[in-house]
Amino acid sequence: MTSDILLPDQSVPTAGAVLNPFVIVDDAAGFVTFVTEVFGVPETAEARTPMPDGKLIHAQLRLGTVDLMVADRLDDWPARPGLLQVWVRDVATVLRRAAGRGATTVTQPTPFYGECTLGRMLDPWNTVWWLWAPAPGQPDPAPSREGVVFATLDRTLRSLAGR
């Protein structure tokens, strides 16, 4: 797809993505450790920028071609966890790894449209992760707003509304 506004993919420096998420959380270093351990990706060490008090004003991890940027919440800043989608090889494996590091499963691995499996987790920083894995040959589910896919997300987001 071409756009008169967006930089073409091949022109993005360091072979990055056109859109890269940034989250602001308490304990950014802990968040970085969680992501590296759950997804098996390294932190971009040269991007880590600590403040004199040790808080991180910037840290970065590469997931595929996307840079996930992270910073500590500073005084008078709101936390801004994310809603992030990640393609993985096996949803159940990621959910197990994440649970061992404090995450809660929101949606168990569930057949989804387009020959995919969907799972969701809520990490200790209140980031909701959509986990997708290809599932060739898997039939599409019957559409339903009351089904597990919508209900589990709805329940989780409502629980976060007051935080």
Backbone as JSON, one array per atom type, in Angstrom:
{
  "sequence": "MTSDILLPDQSVPTAGAVLNPFVIVDDAAGFVTFVTEVFGVPETAEARTPMPDGKLIHAQLRLGTVDLMVADRLDDWPARPGLLQVWVRDVATVLRRAAGRGATTVTQPTPFYGECTLGRMLDPWNTVWWLWAPAPGQPDPAPSREGVVFATLDRTLRSLAGR",
  "N": [[0.84, -1.17, 0.0], [0.54, 2.2, -0.8], [1.1, 5.55, 0.26], [0.51, 9.03, 0.34], [1.33, 10.31, 2.53], [2.54, 8.65, 4.56], [5.81, 7.36, 5.2], [7.48, 5.32, 2.88], [7.78, 1.78, 3.46], [10.37, 0.67, 2.89], [11.96, 2.88, 3.26], [12.12, 3.53, 5.9], [14.23, 4.24, 8.59], [16.72, 2.01, 9.91], [15.45, -0.33, 9.14], [12.95, -0.4, 10.28], [9.47, -0.21, 11.37], [6.63, 1.58, 10.05], [4.81, 2.43, 11.95], [5.19, 2.5, 15.39], [4.68, 1.35, 18.63], [4.47, 3.0, 21.87], [4.84, 2.71, 25.27], [4.04, 3.82, 28.56], [4.87, 3.12, 31.76], [4.84, 2.08, 35.24], [7.83, 0.94, 36.63], [9.49, 0.38, 34.28], [11.8, -1.03, 33.59], [11.24, -3.58, 34.6], [9.07, -4.22, 32.96], [10.37, -4.34, 30.48], [12.02, -6.57, 30.94], [10.02, -8.54, 31.27], [8.89, -8.59, 28.64], [11.14, -9.37, 27.12], [11.63, -11.92, 28.17], [9.19, -13.32, 27.83], [8.62, -13.16, 25.05], [11.03, -13.79, 23.9], [12.85, -11.95, 22.81], [15.5, -9.59, 22.29], [16.41, -6.7, 24.24], [16.99, -3.51, 22.82], [19.92, -2.54, 23.45], [21.51, -0.19, 23.15], [19.62, 1.78, 23.05], [18.62, 2.22, 25.56], [17.9, 4.56, 28.01], [18.6, 5.86, 30.9], [17.44, 7.95, 33.59], [18.92, 10.26, 35.99], [17.89, 9.34, 38.46], [17.54, 6.69, 38.01], [15.22, 5.86, 36.76], [13.74, 4.91, 33.65], [13.8, 6.83, 30.8], [13.65, 6.11, 28.27], [13.44, 3.04, 26.6], [13.85, 0.18, 24.5], [12.59, -2.41, 22.43], [12.84, -4.86, 19.9], [10.39, -6.33, 18.05], [9.9, -8.42, 15.62], [9.65, -6.36, 12.88], [8.98, -4.15, 14.25], [9.47, -1.58, 16.62], [9.09, -1.6, 20.01], [8.6, 0.79, 22.26], [9.45, 2.02, 25.49], [8.87, 3.66, 28.58], [9.45, 4.88, 31.91], [6.83, 5.89, 34.07], [6.64, 9.18, 35.06], [6.54, 11.52, 37.84], [3.39, 13.04, 38.06], [2.73, 12.22, 35.52], [0.51, 10.26, 33.6], [0.09, 6.7, 33.66], [0.45, 4.84, 30.69], [-0.32, 2.18, 29.53], [-0.52, -0.34, 26.96], [-2.57, -1.6, 24.21], [-1.81, -4.25, 22.55], [-0.93, -6.05, 19.63], [0.38, -9.15, 18.68], [1.95, -11.41, 16.52], [2.55, -14.79, 16.9], [4.22, -17.99, 17.19], [2.95, -20.0, 18.67], [0.18, -19.71, 20.54], [-0.66, -20.75, 23.05], [1.76, -21.49, 24.28], [2.99, -18.99, 24.65], [1.15, -17.81, 26.41], [1.46, -19.48, 28.66], [4.18, -19.0, 29.33], [4.01, -16.28, 29.92], [2.2, -16.28, 32.07], [3.76, -17.42, 34.03], [5.27, -15.3, 34.66], [3.72, -13.45, 35.86], [1.51, -12.56, 34.36], [-1.98, -12.51, 33.43], [-4.24, -14.73, 31.96], [-6.47, -13.66, 29.58], [-8.04, -14.43, 27.39], [-8.36, -17.69, 26.49], [-6.55, -19.79, 24.14], [-8.24, -19.56, 21.13], [-10.18, -20.52, 18.35], [-10.23, -18.4, 15.5], [-11.32, -16.05, 12.99], [-10.24, -16.36, 9.56], [-8.44, -18.49, 9.56], [-6.92, -18.51, 11.98], [-5.6, -18.54, 15.33], [-6.55, -17.06, 18.33], [-5.49, -15.53, 21.32], [-5.47, -13.9, 24.5], [-3.75, -11.8, 26.86], [-3.25, -10.19, 30.02], [-0.83, -8.17, 31.22], [1.3, -7.54, 34.14], [1.48, -4.77, 34.1], [-0.81, -3.77, 33.12], [-1.11, -3.87, 30.37], [-2.81, -5.04, 27.59], [-2.45, -7.82, 25.66], [-2.9, -9.02, 22.45], [-2.67, -12.1, 21.1], [-1.78, -13.78, 18.28], [-1.84, -16.59, 16.13], [-1.05, -18.4, 13.19], [-3.37, -20.76, 11.83], [-3.65, -22.9, 9.76], [-6.21, -24.27, 7.74], [-8.07, -24.41, 9.76], [-11.46, -24.04, 10.56], [-13.59, -21.11, 10.3], [-15.07, -19.55, 13.19], [-18.52, -19.4, 14.35], [-20.09, -16.23, 14.1], [-20.49, -14.15, 17.0], [-21.53, -11.89, 19.4], [-21.77, -12.44, 22.03], [-20.0, -14.41, 22.46], [-16.91, -16.06, 23.54], [-14.68, -14.6, 22.66], [-15.38, -11.84, 22.48], [-16.55, -11.45, 25.05], [-14.53, -12.0, 26.98], [-12.64, -9.99, 26.53], [-14.22, -7.7, 26.93], [-14.92, -7.98, 29.67], [-12.36, -7.77, 30.85], [-11.45, -5.18, 30.03], [-13.42, -3.59, 31.2], [-12.82, -4.09, 33.88], [-10.47, -2.7, 34.13], [-11.18, -0.07, 33.94], [-11.45, 1.62, 36.19], [-8.88, 1.96, 37.09]],
  "CA": [[0.0, 0.0, 0.0], [1.29, 3.45, -0.83], [0.44, 6.69, 0.87], [1.17, 10.31, 0.11], [1.71, 10.83, 3.84], [3.44, 7.75, 5.26], [7.08, 7.02, 4.6], [7.46, 3.94, 2.38], [8.44, 0.82, 4.35], [11.79, 0.51, 2.61], [12.67, 4.12, 3.6], [12.17, 3.71, 7.35], [15.58, 3.95, 9.09], [17.02, 0.77, 10.64], [14.5, -1.36, 8.7], [11.85, -0.4, 11.24], [8.1, -0.13, 10.89], [6.09, 2.93, 9.92], [4.14, 2.71, 13.21], [5.82, 1.82, 16.51], [4.0, 1.74, 19.88], [5.23, 3.5, 23.01], [4.07, 2.58, 26.5], [4.58, 4.45, 29.76], [4.45, 2.27, 32.86], [5.68, 2.04, 36.42], [8.81, -0.15, 36.53], [9.77, 0.1, 32.86], [12.83, -2.08, 33.49], [10.53, -4.84, 34.79], [8.3, -4.45, 31.74], [11.33, -4.77, 29.46], [12.39, -7.95, 31.27], [8.86, -9.37, 30.95], [8.77, -8.75, 27.19], [12.27, -10.16, 26.61], [11.5, -13.31, 28.6], [7.98, -13.94, 27.27], [8.67, -13.24, 23.6], [12.34, -14.23, 23.44], [13.47, -10.9, 22.0], [16.43, -8.79, 23.08], [16.27, -5.25, 24.34], [17.97, -2.75, 22.03], [20.71, -2.01, 24.57], [21.99, 1.17, 22.92], [18.51, 2.73, 23.17], [18.26, 2.4, 26.98], [18.28, 5.89, 28.48], [18.16, 6.08, 32.28], [17.54, 9.28, 34.21], [19.82, 10.18, 37.15], [17.29, 8.57, 39.55], [17.44, 5.3, 37.6], [14.05, 5.6, 35.93], [14.03, 4.9, 32.22], [13.05, 7.76, 29.96], [13.48, 5.4, 27.01], [13.99, 1.7, 26.36], [13.31, -0.25, 23.21], [12.7, -3.83, 22.07], [12.43, -5.11, 18.51], [9.55, -7.5, 17.82], [9.78, -8.42, 14.15], [10.16, -5.09, 12.34], [8.4, -3.07, 15.06], [10.13, -1.21, 17.86], [8.23, -1.3, 21.15], [9.33, 1.73, 23.1], [8.97, 1.97, 26.86], [9.44, 4.63, 29.52], [8.85, 4.93, 33.24], [5.91, 6.99, 34.37], [7.24, 10.17, 35.96], [5.56, 12.22, 38.67], [2.37, 13.81, 37.34], [2.43, 11.6, 34.22], [-0.33, 9.07, 33.73], [0.56, 5.48, 33.01], [-0.18, 4.61, 29.38], [-0.06, 0.85, 28.99], [-1.04, -0.45, 25.61], [-3.33, -2.7, 23.66], [-0.82, -4.61, 21.55], [-1.16, -7.29, 18.88], [1.63, -9.81, 18.31], [1.86, -12.72, 15.87], [3.46, -15.73, 17.53], [4.14, -19.35, 16.63], [2.02, -20.83, 19.44], [-0.48, -18.85, 21.54], [-0.67, -21.4, 24.36], [3.11, -21.4, 24.83], [3.21, -17.61, 25.13], [0.31, -17.6, 27.6], [2.11, -20.18, 29.78], [5.39, -18.25, 29.7], [3.59, -15.02, 30.52], [1.6, -16.57, 33.38], [4.87, -17.65, 34.94], [5.91, -14.0, 34.93], [2.74, -12.55, 36.47], [0.39, -12.17, 33.5], [-3.25, -13.22, 33.56], [-4.85, -15.06, 30.68], [-7.77, -13.01, 29.34], [-8.75, -15.3, 26.44], [-7.64, -18.91, 26.17], [-6.43, -19.96, 22.69], [-9.58, -19.7, 20.57], [-10.23, -20.38, 16.89], [-10.71, -17.1, 15.05], [-11.52, -15.94, 11.55], [-9.05, -16.3, 8.72], [-7.51, -19.56, 9.89], [-6.03, -18.01, 13.03], [-5.92, -18.75, 16.73], [-6.42, -15.84, 19.13], [-5.45, -15.58, 22.78], [-5.13, -12.58, 25.06], [-3.25, -11.77, 28.23], [-3.08, -8.91, 30.7], [0.43, -8.24, 31.96], [1.24, -6.83, 35.42], [1.47, -3.32, 33.87], [-2.13, -3.51, 32.53], [-1.11, -3.93, 28.92], [-3.53, -6.19, 27.05], [-1.75, -8.36, 24.48], [-3.62, -9.91, 21.54], [-1.71, -13.05, 20.57], [-2.31, -14.43, 17.09], [-1.01, -17.61, 15.48], [-1.69, -19.01, 12.03], [-3.96, -22.09, 12.03], [-4.11, -23.3, 8.43], [-7.25, -25.29, 7.66], [-9.03, -24.28, 10.85], [-12.66, -23.33, 10.09], [-13.98, -19.9, 11.02], [-16.14, -19.76, 14.17], [-19.78, -18.69, 14.1], [-20.04, -14.91, 14.72], [-21.33, -13.96, 18.18], [-21.07, -10.87, 20.34], [-21.78, -13.04, 23.36], [-18.99, -15.46, 22.5], [-15.76, -15.91, 24.41], [-13.73, -13.6, 22.16], [-15.81, -10.51, 22.93], [-16.84, -11.42, 26.48], [-13.32, -11.95, 27.8], [-12.07, -8.65, 26.38], [-15.14, -6.76, 27.58], [-14.76, -8.12, 31.12], [-11.05, -7.26, 31.24], [-11.38, -3.73, 29.87], [-14.27, -2.99, 32.24], [-12.12, -4.17, 35.16], [-9.4, -1.71, 34.12], [-11.74, 1.28, 33.8], [-11.23, 2.45, 37.36], [-7.46, 2.0, 37.52]],
  "C": [[0.89, 1.24, 0.0], [0.43, 4.56, -0.24], [1.21, 7.95, 0.53], [1.71, 10.89, 1.41], [2.77, 9.96, 4.52], [4.71, 7.51, 4.47], [7.0, 5.6, 4.07], [8.26, 3.02, 3.29], [9.94, 0.76, 4.14], [12.61, 1.76, 2.96], [12.76, 4.37, 5.09], [13.56, 3.33, 7.85], [15.62, 2.66, 9.92], [16.03, -0.35, 10.34], [13.34, -1.51, 9.69], [10.49, -0.34, 10.56], [7.65, 1.32, 10.83], [5.42, 3.36, 11.24], [4.78, 1.87, 14.3], [5.17, 2.28, 17.81], [4.98, 2.18, 20.96], [4.34, 3.37, 24.23], [4.81, 3.25, 27.64], [4.0, 3.7, 30.94], [5.29, 2.54, 34.1], [6.57, 0.81, 36.3], [9.03, -0.56, 35.08], [10.81, -1.0, 32.71], [12.19, -3.46, 33.67], [9.71, -5.21, 33.57], [9.21, -4.96, 30.62], [11.73, -6.22, 29.71], [11.25, -8.9, 30.93], [8.79, -9.63, 29.45], [9.92, -9.6, 26.65], [12.1, -11.63, 26.96], [10.29, -14.01, 27.96], [8.11, -14.16, 25.77], [10.03, -13.65, 23.04], [13.03, -13.23, 22.53], [14.43, -10.1, 22.88], [15.99, -7.33, 23.18], [17.31, -4.63, 23.41], [18.8, -1.96, 23.04], [21.12, -0.56, 24.37], [20.87, 2.21, 23.03], [18.15, 3.03, 24.62], [18.8, 3.73, 27.48], [17.75, 6.1, 29.89], [18.31, 7.54, 32.69], [18.48, 9.15, 35.4], [19.24, 9.36, 38.32], [17.1, 7.1, 39.2], [16.2, 4.97, 36.77], [14.45, 5.68, 34.46], [13.17, 5.94, 31.5], [12.85, 7.14, 28.57], [14.16, 4.04, 27.08], [13.28, 1.18, 25.12], [13.57, -1.74, 23.02], [12.22, -3.97, 20.65], [11.65, -6.41, 18.48], [9.26, -7.52, 16.33], [10.42, -7.16, 13.61], [9.69, -3.89, 13.16], [9.25, -2.84, 16.3], [9.07, -0.88, 18.9], [9.04, -0.43, 22.08], [8.65, 1.84, 24.46], [9.63, 3.07, 27.66], [8.76, 4.46, 30.87], [7.9, 6.11, 33.34], [6.62, 7.92, 35.36], [6.14, 10.82, 36.79], [4.67, 13.08, 37.79], [2.14, 13.34, 35.91], [1.47, 10.45, 34.47], [0.38, 7.86, 33.13], [-0.21, 5.32, 31.71], [0.22, 3.24, 28.86], [-0.76, 0.74, 27.64], [-2.02, -1.58, 25.41], [-2.52, -3.13, 22.45], [-1.14, -5.96, 20.91], [0.18, -7.86, 18.43], [1.32, -11.15, 17.65], [2.94, -13.6, 16.47], [3.32, -17.1, 16.87], [3.09, -20.19, 17.33], [1.45, -19.99, 20.59], [-0.38, -19.47, 22.93], [0.7, -21.32, 25.04], [3.37, -20.01, 25.39], [2.38, -17.35, 26.39], [0.93, -18.28, 28.83], [3.35, -19.42, 30.26], [5.02, -16.96, 30.42], [2.98, -15.23, 31.91], [2.68, -16.8, 34.42], [5.6, -16.38, 35.32], [4.87, -12.96, 35.37], [1.58, -12.11, 35.6], [-0.83, -13.03, 33.78], [-3.79, -13.52, 32.17], [-6.24, -14.43, 30.62], [-8.63, -13.92, 28.46], [-7.87, -16.51, 26.17], [-7.5, -19.02, 24.65], [-7.78, -20.36, 22.1], [-9.51, -19.62, 19.05], [-10.84, -19.04, 16.49], [-10.79, -17.11, 13.53], [-10.19, -15.91, 10.81], [-8.0, -17.32, 9.06], [-6.45, -19.11, 10.89], [-6.51, -18.51, 14.39], [-5.63, -17.45, 17.46], [-6.36, -16.2, 20.6], [-5.11, -14.19, 23.27], [-4.61, -12.75, 26.48], [-3.19, -10.33, 28.71], [-1.81, -9.02, 31.51], [0.32, -7.44, 33.26], [1.23, -5.3, 35.29], [0.16, -2.86, 33.22], [-2.11, -3.35, 31.02], [-1.87, -5.19, 28.51], [-2.85, -6.58, 25.74], [-2.7, -9.28, 23.73], [-2.54, -10.81, 20.94], [-2.37, -13.81, 19.43], [-1.32, -15.47, 16.6], [-1.76, -18.15, 14.28], [-2.22, -20.4, 12.4], [-4.54, -22.56, 10.7], [-5.13, -24.43, 8.48], [-8.29, -25.23, 8.75], [-10.27, -23.52, 10.36], [-12.94, -22.09, 10.93], [-15.08, -20.22, 12.03], [-17.42, -19.05, 13.72], [-19.7, -17.33, 14.78], [-20.98, -14.8, 15.92], [-20.73, -12.89, 19.08], [-21.0, -11.43, 21.75], [-20.7, -14.11, 23.51], [-17.79, -15.09, 23.34], [-14.82, -14.79, 23.95], [-14.11, -12.2, 22.62], [-15.94, -10.45, 24.44], [-15.59, -11.29, 27.33], [-12.64, -10.58, 27.71], [-12.92, -7.62, 27.11], [-14.96, -6.79, 29.1], [-13.43, -7.51, 31.58], [-10.97, -5.74, 31.14], [-12.26, -3.01, 30.89], [-13.57, -3.01, 33.61], [-11.0, -3.15, 35.27], [-9.9, -0.28, 34.13], [-11.45, 2.17, 35.0], [-9.79, 2.57, 37.8], [-6.77, 3.22, 37.02]]
}
